[in-house]
Amino acid sequence: MTTTLPSQLTSFEQHQPTGVEAFSEPIHPSVNSRLKRALDIAGAIVGLGLTSIVAVPVAIATQLSDPGPILYSQIRCGYKGKPFRIWKFRSMVVDADRKKHLVENQASGFIFKNENDPRITPIGRFLRRTSLDELPQFWNVLLGDMTLVGTRPPTPDEVERYNAHHWRRLDVKPGITGEWQVNGRSSVKDFEDIIEMDLEYQKKWSVLYDLKLVFKTITVVFKGSGAC
């Protein structure tokens, strides 16, 4: 199946650093870490196993709540702005993207957030509260577009508005979880705060630190805190 990328990609690609500017910075050690990649593969296999277990009940609940596709896909930007297609269990109404302009953005900066987004379905709120909607992203991890722990993957329309320092958050692969997710993602509404967390993660990074964030994520999920 051929994937058609949205028109905004042409626009945001014009804003990407080029030439010496793009490669003057050293490659972040997490990008080429074989141990991190091995943990990603192992985690993805376990995660996909869990995904297969919950897929049927999620599918049934979704059809009863809002008939339509079970999975939702969207173009996101990964390492150095490379576009890829992310997968999630659908948590919004089928035509949610076309209704985005009707919803107030409660965040500041280059992110979109509304705690009471009316496009979210009843089952979708449960999926988000338990983070079950994120499970299909283990496929993205297995493919190598994402990692278990990294930064939040932005959309092309966000990236095309980035200033120079914002691009630094794309120096590592995007992750299913990370600093933002375990530190109250629903309460963080300033994009600059997210940038600060992403850059702090890059400074602190180690395989052991990734494992610490993974275990912290599990705790957050079971407590039901921090979900969008």
Secondary structure, DSSP 8 states (H G I E B T S, - for coil): ------THHHHHHTTS--HHHHHSS---TTTT-HHHHHHHHHHHHHHHHHHHHHHHHHHHHHHHHS-S-SEEEEEEE-GGG-EEEEEEE--B-TTTGGGGGGS---SBSS----TT-TTB-HHHHHHHHTTGGGTTHHHHHHHTSSEEESB----HHHHTT--GGGGGGGGS-BEEE-HHHHTTTTT--BHHHHHHHHHHHHHH--HHHHHHHHHHHHHHHHHT-S--
